């Protein structure tokens, strides 16, 4: 450091402070220091290059040696390493070489600032890895799928990639090897490389590795499985469709435990049949294997005869709008049906093709209210109708056969003269004009069971009275099936004739008197004063009226009927 001066006003380089020693100085402000060299000894960045086994000990050097502790920016290198060295062992593994330290030197423009401490021995390491080889010439011995990856191999193995001068062969430890897959098939199979590796033979076999699984040709035949159970067609009611559902009745047998749940059978959910009509049906059902491992199996039997029945479709009959048409009694024993039943199970068009619907219902001949009758539906005799069956085919309907109306004549009210009474006699013989059936003419008789009838008023005039059915009595076998329609009878009440007059109270008193006059008709009934006029006269010819009756002598009274009476009677009387 001779010739250098240190200015104390300048701050020392902090990064290199350890290289300086400050010596106290008295006098001028100039210091002299001594900087010693820095020791370095360890290095990194250089090693033996890894290599694949090639049968030699030679190993190349890779990287650049870098000393540890060199200050940033300083030029300092470690040289003297060879491009390659001979390793102690050429075989696979981590190998090392020892290097004479004296062959290694430090160089660079900053080398004077460093002191290199040589180790007693340099050692470099590197790895020799196994050399990949490929194997060919092997084949797979044919077998039946058994769910395992075990297989026998055959043939002479050829190993490619072995270094010249070395001998490596393949002698499997057992006759079985492990395939990459257990699945059945024909073509190329993979033998696991570990099985081939284990069968390598030779002094340097551990320096080689089978790089990949070995492809071999061969055949693994599918294992045979069977179907158990009876194929069936699910019974169904007739629906007009020429197909049937296949019942789930088949079971797969023979699948290895390792494949449980990975192999299944499938077959159509439905199959076509010869026709859609009701009856016993047969069809072929084809079964297939499915599932993840289905390719490892083959079915012994794939086609089955399935049987099932199409039953007639039930049709139910309900009343709907059905009614019986009421009528009057006649010779028939039925009532006509109106409306239509409610039919469940088929549409109206189909119902018309297959059903016989009654037009009349038997209820018996006699008249009566709410007479019951059975409305019974039947199937027609045709092929389409055979596909159906009736449920509840009979409905009870009710209807009325009213008594037949008889229209009669021959009766009247007997004419008579006024007698103050409203009662009139019924006269004549009942005659049936209309309504009587010819079959009943010689049997049915009708008579009026009343002799008299009360009319509305007793006054003179034409009178009428209505005779209802209760006024007639019917006899004969069919009497309860007829009733007489009410009939109106007429008759006349004529005026009664005044035929007798009596006079009392005619005794002489010397004063004017008013005699008591009574009049009678021919029946002897008294004629009320309001129905007559009474006039007193002094002569028989009744031309001279008597204004008063006082003197003794003969007088005359003339009584003349009016309103309900007719005729006049003159009666003489004497006052004495």
C-alpha positions, 0 to 999 in steps of 0.5 A: 500500500506504499505511496497511498494516503488516506484522507480522513474526511472520506468515509471508508468503503463499508463493503470492504471495511474489513480490509482496512486497519486505521493506525492512530497518527499524530501530526498531519492528517494523513494516515497510512494503512495496510490491506491484507488479502482475503482467504477463499477456499470453497467453490460451487457450480461444477459437478460430474454430468449425470448420464445414462449407463453406457458401460464406461467409467468416463464422466464429463464435467459440467458447470463452472467453478465459482469460489465462495466469498469473492466480492461482487464485481471482482474478477476471480476464477478457478481453473484447471478442471479436465473436461472428463474424468474416470469414475471409480465404477461404471455401473448405475448409481452415484459415482465420484472422482478425486482430483489433485488440488495442485492442478487447480489454480486461481486466476483473474485481475483481482487474484492478488487480493485473495489468498486461495486455501487449497483443500487436501482433495477435490471430489466431484460426483454425478449419477449414472442412470439405468439405460432403457431397453425395449422387449419384443418377441413375446406372445400371450397364451390364449385364455378365457377371461377370469377377471385377473391380470395374470397371463402366461406368455410364450415366445423368445424375448428380444431385448433391444438397447443392450450395450455391445459386448454385454449379454442380457436375456429374459427368463420370467421368474414364473410362467405368469406375468401381469397384464396392464388390463384383465379385459377380454379381447383379441389383438395387442395386450400390455404386459407390465414393465415391472414383470419384464424387468423382474425377468431380466438376466445378466451380469449387468442387468441392474444397469438396464430398465424396461422403459415401458409396458410390453405390447404382445399379441394374443387373445383373452376369450370372453367368459360364458354367462347364462340367463336364468328365469322365464321370459314373460310378457306383462299381462295387460288389459286390451288397449288396441296396441300390438305390443306388450311390456316385457316383465323383469323376470330374467337374471344374469348368472356367471359374472365373476365377483370382481365384476359384480355391479359392472355387468348387466342384461338389457332387453326391450321394455316392450315387444311387438305381438302378432295382433292387439286382440285379447288372448294369450300372446307369445313373442321373441325377446332378445337379451343383450349384455351391458355395463362397464365390463360387458365386453368380458362376457358372452351370453350362452342364450340370447333369445327367449320365448315370452308369453303373456295375456291380454285380458278383455278390457272392462267396460262399466255401464252407468245410468247417464241420461237413461229414462223410461218413457211413460205411457198409457196401458196397452197390450205391450209389456215394455217401456221405451228407453230414452236417453243414453247410458254413460259408458266408461272404458270406450269412446262412443264410436267403439261402443256403437260397434261392440254394444247392444243397447236395449231400446225397450225394457220389460216391466210387465203389462199392468199399469202402475207408477215407478215400475222397475225394469232391467236395462241390460247391455250385452256385447255384440257377437263380433271380433272387436267385441271379444276384446271387452267385458262388461262390468255392471251391465244391468241398470234398474230403470223405473217408469210409469204405465198410466191407466188407460183413459176411457171416454164414456157417454150415455149418461145425463141429468134427468130433466125435471121441474123446479123443486127447490133442490139442487139434486138431480137424478142421473139417468142412462147407461154408460157407453164406452166411446173410446179408449178400450182395447179390442182385447178387453171389449168382452171383459171390461164393464163400466157402470156409474155408481151414483144415482144422483148429482148435486148441481150448482143451483136449483133454479130453472135452466140447463144444468151440468155436473161433472162425474169424475173417475170415482163415480164409475165402477170398473169390472173385469180382469183389466179393471185396474188398468183403466180409468174413466175420463171425467164426463159432464152431464147436462139436464134441464130444470123447467118451471114448476106450475102453480096448481093450488091456492088456499085462502085463510083469515077471511072472517068478517070484522067490519074492518078491512082485512088481508086474507092469508094466501098460500100457493102450491105447485103440483108436487104440493110444495109451497110457492114462496111469495117472491115467486108469485103475484097475488091479486084480489078481485071482486069478480070471477073473471078477475077484471075488477080488482078489490081495493079493500076487502071489508064488506061481507061477500064473495071475493076472488084471488088470482095467484100467478107464478113467476121466475121459477113458476108458471101458471095461474090459479083463481080461488074464490073465498067468502068474507062472513 
